[in-house]
Amino acid sequence: MPRRSAPDPVAVAFGAALRQAREARHESLEDVAGRIPRLDARYLGEIELGFHATSIVRAKEIADALDLPLADLVRRL
């Protein structure tokens, strides 16, 4: 999927929740991406910035990598 030219508001909110959860665990993008098959740390960073709207399947994989319920990442959407 191509990178957006401007962040999507829903993707930005999801990305902010993702970043907050990752930073609360004191983990890098590489740490989290390394636990998700076929996910690059740079792409994960772009998800955090709202430039990629991820699929529900990928969002669940990200939540699992952070050891969180998916609901925690989508609560404020």
LUMBATI-712162 format. One record per residue (C-alpha): x negated, y, z negated; residue number from 0; residue in one letter. Coordinates in nm, 4 decimals, decimal comma. Layout:
% LUMBATI-712162
<atom <X Y Z> NUM A>
...
% end
This chain:
% LUMBATI-712162
<atom <0,0000 0,0000 0,0000> 0 M>
<atom <-0,1459 0,3407 0,0930> 1 P>
<atom <-0,2268 0,5979 -0,1695> 2 R>
<atom <0,0351 0,8688 -0,2068> 3 R>
<atom <-0,0604 1,2249 -0,1155> 4 S>
<atom <0,1112 1,3482 -0,4330> 5 A>
<atom <0,1946 1,1600 -0,7507> 6 P>
<atom <0,5503 1,0332 -0,7958> 7 D>
<atom <0,7089 1,1482 -1,1273> 8 P>
<atom <0,8200 0,7968 -1,2275> 9 V>
<atom <0,4803 0,6534 -1,1340> 10 A>
<atom <0,3129 0,9314 -1,3359> 11 V>
<atom <0,5215 0,8436 -1,6439> 12 A>
<atom <0,4378 0,4731 -1,6071> 13 F>
<atom <0,0714 0,5565 -1,5560> 14 G>
<atom <0,0644 0,7789 -1,8647> 15 A>
<atom <0,2119 0,4991 -2,0763> 16 A>
<atom <-0,0404 0,2579 -1,9296> 17 L>
<atom <-0,3332 0,4890 -2,0009> 18 R>
<atom <-0,2121 0,5563 -2,3559> 19 Q>
<atom <-0,1828 0,1837 -2,4268> 20 A>
<atom <-0,5237 0,1107 -2,2734> 21 R>
<atom <-0,6967 0,3897 -2,4640> 22 E>
<atom <-0,5291 0,2847 -2,7903> 23 A>
<atom <-0,7036 -0,0505 -2,7425> 24 R>
<atom <-1,0340 0,1295 -2,6712> 25 H>
<atom <-1,0633 -0,0509 -2,3377> 26 E>
<atom <-1,1929 0,0646 -2,0025> 27 S>
<atom <-1,0163 0,0284 -1,6710> 28 L>
<atom <-1,2661 -0,2476 -1,5931> 29 E>
<atom <-1,1756 -0,4355 -1,9123> 30 D>
<atom <-0,8054 -0,4432 -1,8293> 31 V>
<atom <-0,8424 -0,4981 -1,4547> 32 A>
<atom <-1,0787 -0,7873 -1,5239> 33 G>
<atom <-0,7927 -0,9793 -1,6863> 34 R>
<atom <-0,5610 -0,9375 -1,3871> 35 I>
<atom <-0,6214 -1,1474 -1,0748> 36 P>
<atom <-0,6913 -0,9463 -0,7591> 37 R>
<atom <-0,6718 -0,6060 -0,9308> 38 L>
<atom <-0,9518 -0,3564 -0,8864> 39 D>
<atom <-1,0323 -0,1099 -1,1667> 40 A>
<atom <-1,0202 0,1816 -0,9219> 41 R>
<atom <-0,6697 0,0820 -0,8108> 42 Y>
<atom <-0,5629 0,0518 -1,1762> 43 L>
<atom <-0,6954 0,4042 -1,2319> 44 G>
<atom <-0,4870 0,5294 -0,9413> 45 E>
<atom <-0,1825 0,3597 -1,0930> 46 I>
<atom <-0,2551 0,5498 -1,4160> 47 E>
<atom <-0,2653 0,8761 -1,2185> 48 L>
<atom <0,0669 0,8027 -1,0471> 49 G>
<atom <-0,0733 0,7648 -0,6963> 50 F>
<atom <0,0516 0,4053 -0,6700> 51 H>
<atom <0,3945 0,2796 -0,7726> 52 A>
<atom <0,3314 -0,0787 -0,8700> 53 T>
<atom <0,5655 -0,3728 -0,8296> 54 S>
<atom <0,7534 -0,5146 -1,1266> 55 I>
<atom <0,5410 -0,8298 -1,1022> 56 V>
<atom <0,2168 -0,6292 -1,1187> 57 R>
<atom <0,3565 -0,4131 -1,4014> 58 A>
<atom <0,4264 -0,7312 -1,5997> 59 K>
<atom <0,0712 -0,8549 -1,5342> 60 E>
<atom <-0,0646 -0,5226 -1,6593> 61 I>
<atom <0,1526 -0,5372 -1,9716> 62 A>
<atom <0,0362 -0,8938 -2,0358> 63 D>
<atom <-0,3285 -0,7878 -1,9962> 64 A>
<atom <-0,2654 -0,5231 -2,2618> 65 L>
<atom <-0,0829 -0,7773 -2,4802> 66 D>
<atom <0,2307 -0,5611 -2,4763> 67 L>
<atom <0,5928 -0,6161 -2,3823> 68 P>
<atom <0,6652 -0,4596 -2,0432> 69 L>
<atom <0,9384 -0,2563 -2,2163> 70 A>
<atom <0,6675 -0,0591 -2,3987> 71 D>
<atom <0,5275 0,0652 -2,0661> 72 L>
<atom <0,8631 0,1543 -1,9091> 73 V>
<atom <1,0460 0,2898 -2,2135> 74 R>
<atom <1,0122 0,6579 -2,1120> 75 R>
<atom <1,0959 0,6145 -1,7461> 76 L>
% end
